[in-house]
Amino acid sequence: MVSRLVEIYSNLEEPEFRILRNIEKNMKKYEYVPIELIEKESKLPPSKLSNCLRKLSTFKLVKRVFGNIIGFTLTYLGLDILALRGLMVRGVIKELGDKIGAGKEGDVYIGITPGYEKITIKFHREGSAPFRKIKRTRSFVINMNWRSMIELAKALSEREFEILTKLYNKDARVPIPIARNRHAIVMKYIEDSIELYKRPELNKKEAIDILTQVLKTLRVAYIDVGIIHGDLSEYNVLVRIPISVNDTAEAYVIDWSQYIYKDEPHAEELLKRDIQYITRFFRKIYRIEVDGNEALKYVKGNMNELSIE
């Protein structure tokens, strides 16, 4: 079944894309962009502009306000359309498929490149209640210059893409970053993977391998990149299930937009929490034992080997 995003995209024409880009550009100055400014910059006849805005409103790509002025602002869905347009024009995406995930950070879709390789597209969606709670204490959010949640989503997308690139270049087990546009990140699709919170069936050796890989990635992040994930749990780990007797289980740590630097306030507290959450999950579900204090020393580089049983 065709996704709603693809259905909307296929029904738009260049004048509608032009209006969306115009509203996006002027949202840096206006919460709601005056219709007079949209008309002036889009260079569309009034009747054509009215029809286009009605169509965009019907698809919920823009939101209209009445009062002393008539103005329009972009919705997250409108931003999705612009990001998708940008990635398709650049030849990064050929087709967008089904939505395969949704969380407090965003919506995730599967896609196909022009070379027919599978990719994952994550559209950032900051603004949920859990994220609003986090943003009050995270310095990276406090110090960002943003006027709206849409601008914040763009900034965090850029932030996550940059750190994924650094982590991947240090051989951390993260999705391979490919491209970014606005609030959307394109990554290589991980075949035969499942979220850890869904409790994939693993034997003891496989479970130990997965936990070891997660802790090694935290170690690389801390020692080689100088960061802490800051929001790690079973919801932020993908597990690639072995598909043959010679295959091995693989772990990938995802959702890095909330990382903090290891010398920031609360860094030690967040690192301890990350380790506690993930080791507790493996202890409870897979009966895998690891000492939390030793795991902390290992991640920080104070130990070179870690005993996991």
Secondary structure as the mmCIF struct_conf table of DSSP 4:
data_model
#
loop_
_struct_conf.conf_type_id
_struct_conf.id
_struct_conf.beg_label_comp_id
_struct_conf.beg_label_asym_id
_struct_conf.beg_label_seq_id
_struct_conf.end_label_comp_id
_struct_conf.end_label_asym_id
_struct_conf.end_label_seq_id
HELX_RH_AL_P HELX_RH_AL_P1 ARG A 4 SER A 10
TURN_TY1_P TURN_TY1_P1 ASN A 11 ASN A 11
HELX_RH_AL_P HELX_RH_AL_P2 GLU A 14 ASN A 26
TURN_TY1_P TURN_TY1_P2 MET A 27 LYS A 29
BEND BEND1 GLU A 31 TYR A 32
STRN STRN1 VAL A 33 PRO A 34
HELX_RH_AL_P HELX_RH_AL_P3 ILE A 35 SER A 42
TURN_TY1_P TURN_TY1_P3 LYS A 43 LYS A 43
HELX_RH_AL_P HELX_RH_AL_P4 PRO A 46 THR A 58
TURN_TY1_P TURN_TY1_P4 PHE A 59 LYS A 60
BEND BEND2 LEU A 61 LEU A 61
STRN STRN2 VAL A 62 VAL A 65
BEND BEND3 GLY A 67 ILE A 69
STRN STRN3 GLY A 71 LEU A 74
HELX_RH_AL_P HELX_RH_AL_P5 TYR A 76 VAL A 89
TURN_TY1_P TURN_TY1_P5 ARG A 90 GLY A 91
BEND BEND4 VAL A 92 VAL A 92
BEND BEND5 LYS A 94 LYS A 94
STRN STRN4 GLU A 95 ALA A 102
BEND BEND6 LYS A 104 GLU A 105
STRN STRN5 GLY A 106 ILE A 112
TURN_TY1_P TURN_TY1_P6 PRO A 114 GLY A 115
STRN STRN6 LYS A 118 HIS A 124
BEND BEND7 SER A 128 SER A 128
HELX_RH_AL_P HELX_RH_AL_P6 ALA A 129 LYS A 135
TURN_TY1_P TURN_TY1_P7 ARG A 136 THR A 137
HELX_RH_AL_P HELX_RH_AL_P7 SER A 139 ILE A 142
TURN_TY1_P TURN_TY1_P8 ASN A 143 ASN A 143
BEND BEND8 MET A 144 MET A 144
BEND BEND9 ARG A 147 SER A 148
HELX_RH_AL_P HELX_RH_AL_P8 MET A 149 ASN A 169
TURN_TY1_P TURN_TY1_P9 LYS A 170 ASP A 171
BEND BEND10 ARG A 173 VAL A 174
HELX_LH_PP_P HELX_LH_PP_P1 PRO A 175 ILE A 176
STRN STRN7 PRO A 177 ASN A 181
TURN_TY1_P TURN_TY1_P10 ARG A 182 HIS A 183
STRN STRN8 ALA A 184 LYS A 188
TURN_TY1_P TURN_TY1_P11 GLU A 191 ASP A 192
STRN STRN9 SER A 193 GLU A 195
HELX_RH_3T_P HELX_RH_3T_P1 LEU A 196 LYS A 198
HELX_RH_AL_P HELX_RH_AL_P9 LYS A 204 VAL A 220
HELX_RH_PI_P HELX_RH_PI_P1 ALA A 221 VAL A 225
STRN STRN10 ILE A 227 ILE A 228
BEND BEND11 GLY A 230 ASP A 231
BEND BEND12 SER A 233 SER A 233
HELX_RH_3T_P HELX_RH_3T_P2 GLU A 234 ASN A 236
STRN STRN11 VAL A 237 ARG A 240
HELX_LH_PP_P HELX_LH_PP_P2 ILE A 241 PRO A 242
BEND BEND13 SER A 244 SER A 244
TURN_TY1_P TURN_TY1_P12 VAL A 245 ASN A 246
STRN STRN12 GLU A 250 VAL A 253
TURN_TY1_P TURN_TY1_P13 SER A 257 GLN A 258
STRN STRN13 ILE A 260 TYR A 261
TURN_TY1_P TURN_TY1_P14 LYS A 262 ASP A 263
BEND BEND14 GLU A 264 GLU A 264
TURN_TY1_P TURN_TY1_P15 PRO A 265 HIS A 266
HELX_RH_AL_P HELX_RH_AL_P10 ALA A 267 TYR A 286
HELX_RH_AL_P HELX_RH_AL_P11 GLY A 292 VAL A 299
TURN_TY1_P TURN_TY1_P16 LYS A 300 GLY A 301
BEND BEND15 ASN A 302 ASN A 302
BEND BEND16 ASN A 304 ASN A 304
#
